[in-house]
Every structure is written in structure tokens, then in C-alpha cells.
Amino acid sequence: GAGGHEGGHGGRRALVDIGRPDMERDRGHLEQQRDRHEGQATEEQHLSLRDTHFNTLPIDLPMPVLFGKAPKMQRQARALPRKAKPFITTGLNLTAVLERVLCLPSVASKSFLITIGDRSITGMVAREQMVGPWQVPVADAAVTTQTFDTYRGEAMAMGERTPLALLDAPASGRMAIAEAITNIACARIGKLSDIRLSANWMAAAGHPGEDHKLYETVRAVGMELCPELGIAIPVGKDSMSMRTLWQDGAQRKCMAAPLSLIVSAFAPVVDVRKTLTPQLLTDQGDSSLVLLDLGLGSNRLGGSALAQVHGELGDACPDLYSASDLRHFFAFIQEAMEQNLLLAYHDRSDGGLIVTLLEMAFAGRCGFDLSLDAIASAPALLDALFAEELGAVVQVRALDLPRLRELAEEHGLGDLCFTLGAVNSSEELVLRFGGETVLRDSRVRLQRLWAQTSYRLQSLRDNSECAQQEYDLILDTKNPGLHSQLTYDPSEDVAAPYVQRGRRPRIAVLREQGVNGQLEMAAAFHRAGFDAIDVHMSDLISGARTLDNFNALVACGGFSYGDVLGAGEGWAKSILFNARARAQFEAFFQRPNTLGLGVCNGCQMFSNLRELIPGASHWSRFVRNVSERFEGRTVQVKIPASPSVFFSGMAGSLFPVPVAHGEGRAEFSAEPLAQRALDAGLVIMQYADNYGAPAQGYPSNPNGSPLGIAGLCNDDGRFSILMPHPERVFRAVTNSWRSSSWGEDGPTLRMFRNARAWLD
């Protein structure tokens, strides 16, 4: 039953019949129970629960006993007159204002924030912020798989239009909801009603005018828009104290934040492989860019980035005209995705249409030649380019353009669909209007402006030399980006003959306090034919488990002991200084039929156990990255020839792999030892630049390791250590960038299959 309290909005008396406590459990009986009338809500402030078998009332009490008698709250909400003046764009120079907007923090690259977070953990991340071979942070939504063996998944996206609340609070709420939907539309979702929203409200309650804004916005979103869209907001939070008061001498001062609604959208994904990104493609033949304008040509500049960089707010702000249009837009995009009509997708958001187009070109490192005649008028050209109205830009093959237009007509969006022009493989970005070229600029120059804010913040926070090296990579117009050159077929299962015999050797998936990568590691070995067993260090130290029954051992990544004892070193010391654990590991390493792998923290831990591992005296320590911070990236690696069991048959290959560590720089006791390890063929993996050469510079070499050393093996190749995370990308779909030639299996799955084959 459900009810309220006396101070609420009307209590209800609930009577619920739970039936016999020993009721049958079969499916048919349960289906019958669902059809029974279980209870009813009444106006009375009383809760009753009846047991019909014993004819008793196990629960029979007044509602105030449960909920108390909370006092009623009275709040006055008064609107204040709005003072706003229009923002006039007449006389502004397009190139000059574009340079300003591209440097605004809300528009500019967020790379400095993104690369300090781990975005590959779980091994089920199908789409993170970084997009394409050049890893540009422009993704519209995050997408993960549900499990390690399915293409179904989940998507998450956000919407936020806080500046608009200064002009029209309900509009800001509607735009936040709509932006979350236009963002998450890049993922293949069954239907709009599958989306669920989380609403994060922030307001300065009690501040003049703010209570009225909050009331009107909640009503606009919760009672009008979301019911029209058929979308629920089952969860959220609020911060109603966004105001600070203080006394400065005799003067009373106040600082208040504007009303803000941050919307997070979540939805199940039908097929994570169909997710679209903003990356423009130039290898699909002739293609065009098409604008879907849900703003209906209004091009309102209130609260826009263009107004902000001129110290203005404007008057009229963007708003959602029609919930029906938004529903049809979502259905149109989903159907176009299902028919494989779209090559790229990017919603129109901060910065307006021109920033949307540029971000797509940055991700694809290409150019375009577009006409604005269909969407702009002479006195309002800047309005059309910088208005942050709802909408999206899609890339479509020239051959598919008629079908896309036909589909738009079917969904009632024909008059909102505008073909802007063509994509090309040049580095030149051209906009034309009224027979004249209004913008002709290079991709390199504009992308450097867009990345400049991130670069400068990174320079202040981190190693400034590393920040400069990363920033200068934009200048290299010949950079091929991430790519794959494999000397083997990743779909070939070298372990298949042994797996088919039905024997699954047991591998100990070892973890310690703070380790968080054991599940994806177990999944990778399981896929290769192992029986993965979770083994915690406490099991080994207590004697609850031993390594005697295992022929393979893998130490996983994470933040062992929170890295406060040195990444991986504290873990190693828990073995070296415990007699029982030390004896177990030493015996394991000495047995001739055992294999071991250490990844990330596990790599650091293994390297500190080198005195116990035969033929590992040349192994390095792993210390703080040269960049002086945690690095979460996708980097290119090359595989040298080595005796490593894990990399058998992979020598000469080049492919991407994620890294996630703060202390990954290989430090040898003497400088020549790194070269000796390489010459001896005991280096199993090197960081490589996008041309395939061992990487010395940042971020291709994310930690500054000498000779780009990313991993080592012992003399006989049975034990290997590496800092990157191959277990997170053993499925092709979980790579941030993947080759179109890959099938289900990523290049790194071969490592785990090699281990399975060796054990037989």
C-alpha cells in the first residue's frame, strides 16, 4: 500500500491482501495472483495489511506513526520583471567572433579534463569521449555493452542550458531535456519512451524571483514536456541553497547562482555497433552534410556563446517549439541509422551550427564546402551560424540523400531538412553565402584555436613540455592517426583445437585491495578457453587458497592500496614480507609449466617480485609519468619479436590499446639496460607514434618510458609484464577506434589464446 502524511497532499488508506504465506510457487499460480485485486487506496489516513489465510491484520496503524506530522511549508513565489536587451550582430566580423567563441571554455576542447580519467575500465566501454583515429573529444553520448558477449548495451547523455534560465527559466528546462535527447539519439535505441531521465536541480531558494522560476520550470518539464514525450523522470536530486550571504562591514552582500537543470538521459541500446560519432568520413565516396533544424529558423542568440564572449546576454533565447517535432526527430534518426543511411551525427549545441560543423571536421581531419543560402538571411548570417537552437547535422552519402529526404518527409520533417554542401578530403573549410565566400580557413588553424584553452590549462597543471608536444600534434597534417597493421588474423582462434577437447585450465585472477580490473581480465581469459578463478591476496596469505593447483596466474590493474605505498609496490611487499605468500609465489615461478601475466598495477607488482622470477633480473621499476599526472588514453603499440608466450606470432604488428596509469614510466637501474633488454629481444611491447616508429614524445609515449618500452618478459618468455590494458579491448567493439576489417575479436585477444594454446 502507499500513502502520505497529514502534512502532505492527501493521505490514502491502503488495504493489501497478501494471501497465504505458503502459497504455491509455480508460474501458473503466480500469473493468477497478478490478476487478483490486491488492495485499494482510500482517503483515510490509515494503513492496513490483511492476511486472508489467518484473517488477521499484521499491519494496522495510523499513517502519522510512519511518517510523523511534518509541518506544512508555505512558500511565496513571485515573478520579477525581466530586464533584457537584444544582442545585435550587425558589424561583427565572422572570423574574429569565431576565434573568440572557439576559445570559450564551454565550447573549447575539454581534453585536459578527459585524459585524467579512466574511460576504459570494465572492458565494456563501446563509446567514450574520444572519437576517431586522432582521438578528438567530441562524442555526444557514452555507450557501454551489457555483458562481455552481447552487442546490446546502455547509453548515457547529458543536457544543460543554464545560461538560458537568466532569460526564460522554463525554456532552459525544456532545452536541457531536449538536448539530452538529441545527444543520446546518436545511439541505436528502440524507441523514445525507452529513455529515462535523471534531473539535477539547483536553485537559490528564497532569492527574489528564483522560487517562481523553479516552480515554472518544474511545471514545464514535469507536468507538460515529459508527459508529452512519454518519458519519465524516476530519479534526481536537488540543491536548493545555491546562495551565499555575508557581512562586509556595514554592508550585507549576497552571491546567488542562477536556476540550473542538469539532465542525464539513460536508455538501453539495441546494438552498440551502430552508434554514430561526429567523425566525418572521406572513404565512403561523395557525401553531403544535412542540417535538421528543430529551431524552425528562429536563430535566437539569447544566452549563446556568441553573446557571452561579447559580455552580453541577449533577450530572446532558444526554446523547444514542439514536443511532436522532437519525437519525430528521434524516430527519424533511429530509422535512418537502422537503414544505414548516416555516416556521422552531431547535435547542435554550445557554439551553434558553425561549431558543430567544425568539430565534425576536426574529428575527421577533413574539409567541407558549404552554402548557407537555405538557412540564413543577409542581415542575420551570424545568427544562423551561432544560434544554439535544437537540431543536428548528419553526414550522408550522395547516393543515399534522396532516401534520407524521403524518410524526413515520412516523419513530417521535410521542411526542417537542409542540405548544406559536400565533405572533402582537403584541410580547407569553406562557407559560402549569396554567391560569396564568407569563410575560408584551414582545419589546422581553427582546431588549434579550439584546443588552445585546454592546452593552456594543461600547461599550468601538468608538465608544460608535454602539453606543448600534444598541442603541436595538430600541426602535423600527414599524421595518419590510430591504425592497425596486423601480422595475424585476429579472428583466428589458435586455442580452438585445445578448447574443443573440453579441458579448461584454471587461471588464478589475482587481486588486492583497490584492484578493479579483475572482471574484464577474467572475461578475456574465459573467452580464450580458461576457467578463471577469483583469488584475493587475503586468501593466499591466510592459507584459504594456494597456487599449487594453478598453472597460470594473472595480476590485474587498479589502485592497489590506493597507490599510497607506490603503485604496485605495496602489493609486492605484502608478498615479499610474508613467509607463506613468498614461498607460494616463489614455488609457482620456479615450476617449468607455469605462466604469469602482470598488467598495470599487476605489472608494477610483478616487477617488484623480479628477485623471485627466474630470468627477470633485467626488469625495470615503474615510476611516476613524465607528464606528472594520471594518463587515460588510447595509444598505438608495436610488438617486437620476443620469446613471450603471450605474444607468439604477433611480432611486427601495430594496433591501438588503452592505458590508464599514473606511474607507468619504466625506470632501469642503469641507462644502457633498456637498450640491452631491447637488443636481447625481451621487450614485448613498445609505444609507437602514428607512423609506427617507437614513440619518444608525448602523448604517443604517455609516460616517458625509454625506447617506448611498455612491457617486458623474462628470459624463457613464460612471465610477461605490461602497462597497457589488452584485457579491456579483447572485443573489437570496446576499442575507442577500431578498424572496419575487424570482426568480433580485437587484436589483443590473440594474447590470451596464445597462453591457452601453450598450456597444452
C-alpha positions in Angstrom: 0.0 0.0 0.0 1.0 3.6 -0.3 0.1 6.8 1.4 1.1 10.2 2.5 1.1 12.1 5.9 -1.2 14.7 7.2 1.0 17.5 6.0 1.3 16.0 2.5 -1.0 16.2 -0.5 -3.8 14.0 0.8 -3.2 10.7 2.6 -4.6 7.3 1.4 -5.8 4.3 3.3 -4.3 1.1 1.8 -5.7 -2.4 2.2 -3.5 -5.2 0.8 -4.3 -8.9 0.6 -1.1 -10.9 0.7 -2.8 -14.3 0.6 -1.5 -17.5 2.2 2.1 -17.4 3.3 2.7 -20.9 2.0 1.2 -20.2 -1.5 2.3 -22.3 -4.4 5.3 -21.1 -6.3 4.5 -22.4 -9.8 4.3 -20.0 -12.7 0.6 -20.5 -13.3 -0.3 -19.7 -9.7 1.8 -16.5 -9.8 0.1 -15.4 -13.0 -3.3 -15.9 -11.3 -2.1 -13.8 -8.3 -1.2 -11.0 -10.7 -4.8 -10.9 -11.9 -6.2 -10.7 -8.4 -7.3 -7.4 -6.8 -4.5 -6.9 -4.2 -5.8 -3.8 -2.4 -7.1 -0.3 -2.7 -6.1 3.2 -1.8 -8.5 5.3 0.3 -8.7 8.8 1.6 -8.4 7.7 5.3 -5.0 8.3 7.0 -4.6 4.7 7.9 -2.5 1.7 6.6 -3.9 -1.8 6.9 -2.5 -5.1 5.6 -4.8 -8.1 5.8 -3.7 -11.8 5.9 -6.7 -13.7 4.4 -5.5 -17.1 5.5 -5.3 -16.3 9.2 -7.9 -13.5 8.9 -5.6 -11.1 10.8 -4.3 -7.6 10.3 -0.4 -7.8 10.7 -0.2 -4.1 9.9 -2.9 -1.8 11.3 -1.7 1.7 12.2 -2.3 5.4 11.5 -0.2 6.9 8.8 1.4 9.6 11.1 3.0 6.8 13.1 5.1 6.0 10.0 5.6 9.5 8.6 5.2 11.8 11.5 3.4 15.1 11.3 5.7 17.2 9.3 4.8 20.9 9.3 3.2 22.3 6.2 5.5 24.6 4.3 4.3 27.8 2.7 6.4 29.4 0.1 5.6 32.6 -1.8 6.8 32.5 -5.5 6.7 35.9 -7.2 8.0 36.7 -10.6 10.3 39.6 -11.2 10.2 41.8 -14.3 12.8 40.7 -16.7 15.3 43.2 -18.0 17.0 42.3 -21.2 18.2 44.0 -24.3 18.7 42.4 -27.7 22.2 41.4 -28.8 22.9 42.9 -32.2 25.4 41.2 -34.5 25.5 43.9 -37.2 29.0 44.9 -37.9 30.7 41.9 -36.3 33.4 40.1 -38.3 32.8 36.4 -38.7 36.4 35.3 -38.4 37.0 37.5 -35.4 34.0 36.3 -33.4 34.6 32.7 -34.4 38.1 32.9 -32.8 36.5 34.2 -29.6 33.8 31.6 -29.5 36.2 28.7 -30.1 38.3 29.7 -27.0 35.3 29.9 -24.7 35.6 27.1 -22.1 32.1 25.8 -22.7 32.8 25.4 -26.4 36.6 24.6 -26.5 38.2 21.2 -26.2 37.9 19.5 -22.8 40.9 17.2 -23.4 42.7 18.4 -20.3 39.9 17.1 -18.1 39.1 14.0 -20.1 42.5 12.4 -20.3 43.0 12.4 -16.5 40.1 9.9 -16.1 40.0 6.2 -16.7 37.5 5.6 -19.5 38.3 2.0 -20.5 37.7 0.3 -17.1 35.2 -2.6 -17.2 36.2 -3.7 -20.7 32.6 -2.9 -21.8 33.0 0.7 -22.9 31.9 0.9 -26.5 31.9 4.7 -26.8 33.8 7.3 -24.7 34.5 10.9 -25.3 37.4 10.5 -27.6 36.4 9.9 -31.3 38.2 8.6 -34.3 41.9 7.9 -35.3 43.0 11.3 -33.9 41.1 11.0 -30.6 39.2 14.2 -30.6 36.8 14.7 -27.6 33.5 15.4 -29.3 31.3 12.3 -28.6 27.6 13.0 -28.0 26.9 10.1 -25.7 28.6 7.3 -23.7 27.8 3.7 -24.7 28.6 0.5 -22.9 27.8 -3.1 -23.5 25.6 -5.0 -21.1 27.9 -8.0 -20.9 31.1 -9.4 -22.4 29.3 -11.4 -25.0 26.5 -9.2 -26.4 26.1 -6.2 -28.6 23.2 -4.9 -26.5 24.1 -2.1 -24.1 23.3 1.2 -22.5 23.7 4.8 -23.4 24.0 7.9 -21.3 24.0 11.5 -22.4 23.5 14.9 -20.8 21.6 18.1 -21.4 22.2 21.5 -19.8 21.2 25.1 -20.8 21.8 27.0 -17.6 22.5 30.5 -19.2 19.0 30.5 -20.7 17.5 30.5 -17.2 18.6 34.1 -16.9 16.2 34.9 -19.7 13.5 32.2 -19.6 13.7 29.6 -17.0 11.1 27.2 -18.4 12.8 27.4 -21.8 16.1 26.4 -20.1 14.4 23.3 -18.7 12.8 22.3 -21.9 16.1 22.8 -23.8 18.0 20.7 -21.2 15.6 17.8 -21.7 15.7 18.2 -25.5 19.5 18.5 -25.6 19.8 15.2 -23.6 17.6 13.6 -26.2 19.4 15.0 -29.3 22.7 13.8 -27.7 21.6 10.3 -26.9 20.0 9.9 -30.3 23.4 9.0 -31.7 23.0 5.5 -30.1 20.7 2.9 -31.6 17.7 3.0 -29.2 14.5 1.1 -29.7 12.0 4.0 -29.0 11.9 7.3 -27.3 9.9 6.0 -24.3 12.9 3.7 -23.5 14.7 6.8 -22.3 14.8 7.6 -18.6 15.9 10.9 -17.1 17.7 12.0 -14.0 17.1 15.6 -13.1 19.6 17.6 -11.0 18.0 20.8 -9.9 20.0 23.7 -8.5 18.4 26.9 -7.3 18.9 29.7 -4.8 15.6 29.1 -2.9 14.3 32.2 -1.3 16.2 34.6 -3.5 14.0 37.1 -5.2 12.4 35.7 -8.3 14.1 32.3 -8.1 11.3 30.4 -6.5 9.0 31.4 -9.2 11.5 30.3 -11.9 11.9 27.0 -10.2 8.1 26.5 -9.9 7.5 27.4 -13.6 10.4 25.2 -14.8 9.4 22.2 -12.8 5.9 22.5 -14.1 7.1 23.0 -17.7 9.3 19.9 -17.5 7.5 17.6 -15.2 3.8 18.3 -16.0 4.0 19.3 -19.6 7.0 18.3 -21.7 7.9 14.9 -20.3 4.3 13.6 -20.4 4.1 14.8 -24.0 7.3 13.0 -24.9 6.3 9.9 -22.9 9.5 10.0 -20.9 9.7 9.5 -17.1 12.0 11.2 -14.6 12.2 8.5 -11.9 15.2 9.9 -10.1 17.1 13.1 -9.4 18.4 15.4 -6.8 18.3 19.0 -5.8 20.5 21.6 -4.3 18.2 24.5 -3.1 20.9 26.5 -1.3 22.8 28.0 -4.2 23.2 31.3 -2.4 25.8 32.7 -0.1 25.2 35.7 2.3 27.9 37.5 4.2 28.5 40.8 6.0 31.2 43.1 4.7 31.4 45.8 7.4 28.1 47.5 7.4 27.2 46.1 4.0 25.2 42.9 3.6 26.3 41.0 0.5 24.8 38.1 -1.5 26.1 35.8 -4.2 23.4 33.6 -5.9 23.7 31.1 -8.7 21.0 31.0 -11.5 18.5 28.3 -11.7 20.1 25.2 -13.3 18.7 21.9 -14.5 21.2 19.3 -15.5 19.6 16.3 -17.2 21.1 12.9 -17.6 19.4 10.6 -20.0 19.8 6.8 -19.9 18.5 4.2 -22.4 19.0 0.6 -23.4 20.8 0.2 -26.7 19.7 -2.3 -29.4 23.2 -2.6 -31.0 26.2 -0.7 -29.7 28.0 -1.2 -33.1 25.5 1.2 -34.8 26.5 4.2 -32.6 27.2 7.2 -34.7 30.0 9.7 -33.9 30.7 13.2 -35.2 33.8 12.0 -37.2 33.3 12.9 -40.9 34.3 10.1 -43.2 36.1 10.6 -46.5 36.4 7.0 -47.6 32.7 6.5 -48.4 32.5 8.3 -51.8 30.8 11.6 -52.3 28.9 12.8 -49.3 26.9 15.7 -48.0 26.1 17.4 -44.7 22.4 17.9 -43.8 21.1 20.2 -41.1 17.9 19.2 -39.2 16.7 22.5 -37.8 14.3 22.0 -34.9 14.6 25.7 -34.2 12.5 26.4 -37.3 14.8 29.1 -38.5 14.4 31.2 -35.4 18.1 31.6 -34.7 17.7 33.2 -31.3 21.0 34.3 -29.8 20.0 34.9 -26.1 22.3 33.1 -23.7 24.5 31.9 -26.6 28.3 31.6 -26.6 28.5 34.4 -29.1 26.7 36.8 -26.8 28.8 35.7 -23.8 32.1 36.4 -25.5 30.9 39.9 -26.1 29.7 40.4 -22.5 26.1 40.3 -23.5 23.1 38.1 -22.6 20.6 39.0 -25.3 16.8 38.9 -25.0 15.1 36.1 -26.9 16.6 32.6 -26.2 16.2 29.3 -27.9 13.3 27.1 -26.9 11.6 23.8 -27.9 8.8 24.7 -30.3 7.2 21.3 -30.5 7.4 18.1 -28.5 5.9 16.4 -31.6 8.8 17.6 -33.7 11.3 16.2 -31.2 9.5 12.9 -31.1 9.6 12.7 -34.9 13.2 13.8 -35.0 14.3 11.0 -32.7 12.3 8.4 -34.6 13.7 9.7 -37.9 17.3 9.4 -36.7 16.8 5.9 -35.3 15.2 4.7 -38.5 17.9 6.3 -40.7 20.5 4.5 -38.5 18.7 1.2 -38.9 18.8 1.7 -42.7 22.5 2.6 -42.6 21.8 6.0 -44.2 24.0 8.0 -41.9 27.8 8.2 -41.7 28.2 10.8 -39.0 26.0 12.6 -36.5 26.5 15.6 -34.2 23.8 17.6 -32.3 23.8 21.4 -32.5 24.8 22.7 -29.0 27.3 25.1 -27.4 28.6 27.5 -30.1 25.9 26.8 -32.6 25.9 25.4 -36.1 29.4 26.5 -37.0 31.0 24.8 -34.0 29.0 21.7 -34.8 30.4 21.6 -38.3 34.0 22.4 -37.2 34.0 19.7 -34.5 32.9 17.2 -37.1 35.8 18.3 -39.4 38.3 18.2 -36.5 37.3 14.6 -35.7 37.7 13.6 -39.4 40.6 15.8 -40.2 38.9 16.8 -43.4 37.3 19.8 -45.1 34.0 20.9 -46.4 32.5 23.4 -48.9 29.0 24.5 -47.7 26.4 27.0 -48.8 24.3 28.9 -46.2 21.8 30.3 -48.6 19.0 28.0 -47.5 19.3 28.7 -43.7 20.4 32.3 -43.4 19.5 35.8 -44.5 21.9 38.7 -45.3 21.5 40.7 -42.1 21.4 37.7 -39.8 24.2 35.4 -41.1 25.9 35.3 -37.8 22.6 34.4 -36.1 22.2 31.4 -38.3 25.8 30.2 -37.6 26.0 30.9 -33.8 22.4 30.4 -32.6 22.2 27.4 -30.2 18.8 26.2 -31.3 17.9 22.5 -31.2 18.9 20.3 -34.1 21.7 18.2 -35.6 24.0 17.8 -38.6 24.3 14.4 -40.3 26.7 13.2 -43.0 25.0 11.1 -45.7 26.3 9.5 -48.9 25.3 11.4 -52.0 23.6 8.2 -53.3 21.5 7.9 -50.1 20.5 11.6 -50.0 17.2 11.1 -51.9 16.2 8.2 -49.5 17.1 10.4 -46.5 14.9 13.2 -47.7 12.1 10.8 -48.4 12.4 9.4 -44.8 12.3 13.0 -43.5 9.1 13.6 -45.3 7.6 10.5 -43.9 8.3 11.8 -40.4 7.0 15.2 -41.1 10.4 16.8 -41.1 10.8 17.6 -44.7 10.7 21.4 -44.2 13.3 21.2 -41.4 15.8 19.3 -43.5 18.5 21.4 -45.3 21.4 20.1 -47.5 24.4 22.4 -46.8 27.1 21.0 -49.1 29.8 18.5 -49.6 32.6 16.9 -47.5 36.1 16.6 -49.0 39.5 15.3 -48.0 41.2 18.7 -48.1 42.2 20.7 -45.0 40.2 23.7 -46.1 36.9 24.8 -44.5 34.7 26.9 -46.8 31.4 28.6 -46.1 29.5 30.5 -48.9 26.6 32.8 -48.8 24.9 34.8 -51.5 27.5 33.9 -54.1 30.4 35.0 -51.9 32.8 33.2 -49.7 32.2 34.3 -46.2 34.8 32.0 -44.5 37.8 30.2 -45.9 40.1 28.9 -43.3 42.3 25.9 -42.5 41.3 23.0 -40.3 44.7 23.2 -38.5 44.3 26.9 -37.5 40.8 26.6 -36.3 41.4 23.3 -34.4 44.5 24.9 -32.7 42.2 27.7 -31.5 39.6 25.3 -30.3 42.3 23.2 -28.4 44.2 26.3 -27.1 42.1 26.7 -23.9 42.7 23.1 -22.9 46.4 23.3 -23.8 46.9 26.4 -21.6 45.1 24.9 -18.6 47.1 21.7 -19.1 50.3 23.6 -19.2 49.6 25.2 -15.8 48.6 22.0 -14.2 51.0 19.4 -15.7 54.4 19.2 -17.3 54.3 22.1 -19.7 56.6 20.5 -22.2 54.3 17.5 -22.5 51.3 19.8 -23.0 53.2 21.6 -25.8 54.1 18.4 -27.6 50.4 17.3 -27.5 49.2 20.7 -28.8 51.7 20.7 -31.6 50.5 17.3 -32.9 47.6 19.3 -34.5 50.1 20.9 -36.9 51.1 17.5 -38.5 48.7 17.3 -41.4 50.2 14.0 -42.6 49.6 12.2 -39.2 47.6 9.0 -40.2 46.1 8.7 -36.7 45.5 5.4 -35.0 45.5 2.4 -37.3 46.1 -1.3 -37.4 48.8 -3.4 -39.2 48.5 -7.0 -38.1 50.7 -9.9 -39.0 48.0 -12.3 -38.0 44.3 -12.7 -38.3 42.6 -11.6 -35.1 39.6 -13.9 -35.7 41.9 -17.0 -35.9 41.5 -19.0 -32.7 44.8 -20.7 -32.2 43.4 -22.2 -29.0 40.4 -23.8 -30.6 41.8 -27.3 -31.1 42.6 -27.5 -27.3 39.4 -25.9 -26.1 37.4 -28.4 -28.2 38.8 -31.2 -26.1 36.7 -29.9 -23.2 39.5 -29.1 -20.8 39.6 -25.6 -19.4 42.8 -25.0 -17.4 42.4 -22.9 -14.2 43.9 -19.5 -14.1 44.2 -17.5 -10.8 42.9 -14.0 -11.4 44.8 -12.3 -8.6 43.7 -9.1 -7.0 44.4 -7.0 -3.9 42.8 -4.1 -2.1 41.9 -1.4 -4.7 42.3 -3.6 -7.7 39.3 -3.1 -10.0 40.2 -4.8 -13.3 39.6 -8.4 -12.4 36.3 -8.9 -14.2 37.4 -7.9 -17.7 40.6 -9.9 -17.2 38.7 -13.0 -16.2 36.4 -12.4 -19.2 39.3 -12.3 -21.6 40.9 -15.5 -20.3 37.5 -17.2 -20.2 36.9 -16.3 -23.9 40.3 -17.9 -24.7 39.3 -21.2 -23.0 40.4 -20.8 -19.4 38.5 -21.4 -16.2 39.1 -18.0 -14.5 39.2 -18.2 -10.6 38.9 -15.1 -8.4 41.8 -15.2 -6.0 42.3 -12.5 -3.4 45.6 -11.9 -1.7 44.0 -12.4 1.7 43.1 -16.0 0.5 46.8 -16.7 -0.1 48.1 -15.1 3.0 45.6 -16.8 5.2 46.1 -20.2 3.5 42.5 -20.4 2.4 43.9 -20.9 -1.2 47.2 -21.9 -2.6 48.8 -21.5 -6.1 49.6 -25.2 -6.2 46.5 -26.0 -8.2 47.1 -23.3 -10.9 49.4 -23.4 -13.9 48.6 -19.7 -14.8 48.4 -16.5 -12.8 47.4 -13.0 -13.8 47.8 -9.9 -11.6 45.2 -7.3 -12.5 45.2 -3.5 -12.7 43.6 -0.9 -10.4 44.7 1.2 -7.5 46.2 -1.3 -5.1 46.3 0.2 -1.6 45.1 3.5 -3.3 48.6 3.8 -4.7 49.7 5.4 -1.5 52.5 2.9 -1.0 53.7 3.4 -4.6 51.8 1.9 -7.4 52.1 -1.9 -7.1 54.9 -1.8 -4.6 52.8 -2.1 -1.6 51.2 -5.2 -3.2 54.6 -6.7 -3.9 55.7 -6.1 -0.3 52.7 -7.9 1.0 54.2 -11.0 -0.7 57.9 -10.4 -0.1 57.5 -9.8 3.6 55.0 -12.6 4.3 56.7 -16.0 4.5 53.7 -18.1 3.4 52.9 -15.9 0.4 56.5 -15.6 -0.6 57.0 -19.3 -0.6 53.9 -19.9 -2.7 54.9 -17.4 -5.3 58.5 -18.5 -5.5 57.4 -22.1 -5.9 54.9 -21.1 -8.6 57.5 -19.1 -10.6 60.1 -22.0 -10.3 57.7 -24.6 -11.8 58.6 -25.1 -15.5 54.9 -25.5 -16.6 53.5 -22.2 -15.3 52.6 -18.9 -17.0 52.2 -15.4 -15.5 51.0 -12.0 -16.7 51.0 -8.7 -14.9 49.0 -5.7 -16.2 49.2 -2.1 -14.9 49.3 -2.4 -11.1 49.9 -6.1 -11.6 52.8 -5.1 -13.9 54.3 -2.9 -11.2 53.8 -5.6 -8.6 55.5 -8.3 -10.7 58.4 -6.0 -11.4 59.0 -5.7 -7.7 59.0 -9.5 -7.4 61.7 -10.0 -10.0 64.1 -11.5 -7.4 61.6 -14.4 -7.2 61.2 -14.8 -11.0 63.8 -16.7 -13.0 65.3 -14.7 -15.8 63.7 -11.4 -14.8 66.7 -9.5 -13.4 66.6 -7.0 -16.3 63.1 -5.8 -15.5 62.6 -2.2 -14.7 60.7 -0.4 -11.9 57.7 1.7 -12.9 57.6 5.2 -11.6 55.7 8.5 -12.0 54.8 9.6 -15.5 56.8 12.4 -17.0 53.5 14.3 -17.6 53.2 14.4 -13.7 49.7 13.0 -13.8 47.4 10.1 -14.4 47.1 9.2 -18.1 43.9 7.7 -19.5 44.3 7.4 -23.3 44.2 5.1 -26.3 47.7 4.8 -27.7 49.4 2.9 -30.5 51.7 0.0 -29.7 54.0 -2.2 -31.7 55.0 -5.8 -31.0 58.7 -6.6 -31.3 59.9 -10.2 -31.7 60.4 -11.8 -28.3 60.1 -15.2 -26.6 56.9 -14.1 -24.7 54.3 -16.9 -24.8 51.6 -14.3 -24.8 52.9 -12.5 -28.0 53.7 -15.6 -30.0 53.0 -15.0 -33.7 52.3 -11.3 -33.2 55.7 -9.8 -33.9 55.6 -6.8 -36.3 52.0 -5.9 -35.5 50.8 -2.4 -34.8 47.4 -1.7 -33.1 45.8 0.6 -30.5 45.4 -0.2 -26.8 44.2 1.8 -23.8 46.4 2.9 -20.9 45.3 4.1 -17.5 48.0 4.8 -15.0 49.8 7.5 -13.1 53.1 5.6 -12.6 54.0 3.8 -15.8 57.4 5.1 -16.8 59.9 2.2 -17.0 63.0 3.1 -14.9 66.1 0.9 -15.3 68.9 0.8 -12.7 71.3 2.0 -15.4 70.5 3.7 -18.7 72.1 1.1 -21.1 69.9 -1.6 -19.6 66.9 -0.5 -21.6 68.7 -0.9 -24.9 70.1 -4.2 -23.7 66.7 -5.6 -23.0 65.5 -4.5 -26.5 68.6 -6.0 -28.2 68.1 -9.2 -26.3 64.5 -9.5 -27.6 63.0 -9.2 -24.1 60.8 -6.2 -24.8 57.3 -7.4 -25.7 55.6 -4.1 -26.4 56.6 -0.6 -27.3 54.6 2.6 -27.5 54.6 3.8 -31.1 53.7 7.0 -32.9 51.1 7.0 -35.6 53.8 6.4 -38.2 54.8 3.1 -36.5 58.1 4.2 -35.0 58.9 3.7 -31.3 57.5 6.8 -29.5 59.7 9.1 -27.6 57.3 12.1 -27.5 54.1 12.7 -25.6 51.3 11.6 -25.7 52.2 8.7 -28.1 54.5 7.7 -25.2 52.1 8.5 -22.4 54.6 8.1 -19.5 58.1 8.8 -20.9 59.4 5.3 -20.9 62.9 5.0 -22.6 62.7 3.5 -26.1 58.9 3.5 -25.7 59.1 0.3 -23.6 55.6 -0.7 -22.5 56.3 -4.3 -21.5 58.9 -6.9 -20.8 59.2 -10.7 -20.5 61.6 -13.0 -18.7 64.3 -15.0 -20.5 62.1 -18.0 -21.3 59.0 -15.9 -22.1 56.7 -17.6 -19.5 56.2 -14.4 -17.5 55.3 -11.1 -19.1 54.5 -7.6 -17.7 53.0 -4.6 -19.5 51.4 -1.3 -18.5 48.6 -1.0 -21.2 45.3 -2.9 -20.8 44.8 -5.5 -23.5 42.1 -7.2 -21.5 39.8 -4.2 -21.9 39.7 -4.3 -25.7 39.7 -8.1 -26.4 36.4 -7.4 -28.2 36.6 -5.2 -31.2 33.5 -3.2 -30.2 35.2 -1.9 -27.0 38.0 -0.2 -28.8 37.8 3.6 -28.9 38.8 3.3 -32.5 38.5 0.1 -34.5 39.3 -1.0 -38.0 36.4 -1.8 -40.3 38.2 -5.0 -41.1 37.9 -6.4 -37.6 35.1 -8.7 -36.7 34.1 -9.7 -33.2 37.6 -10.2 -31.9 40.0 -7.4 -31.2 43.8 -7.8 -31.9 44.6 -8.4 -28.2 42.5 -11.5 -27.8 45.3 -13.4 -29.5 47.5 -12.9 -26.4 45.1 -14.9 -24.2 44.6 -17.6 -26.9 48.3 -17.9 -27.1 48.5 -18.6 -23.4 45.8 -21.3 -23.7 47.5 -23.0 -26.6 50.9 -23.0 -24.8 49.5 -24.8 -21.7 48.6 -27.8 -24.0 
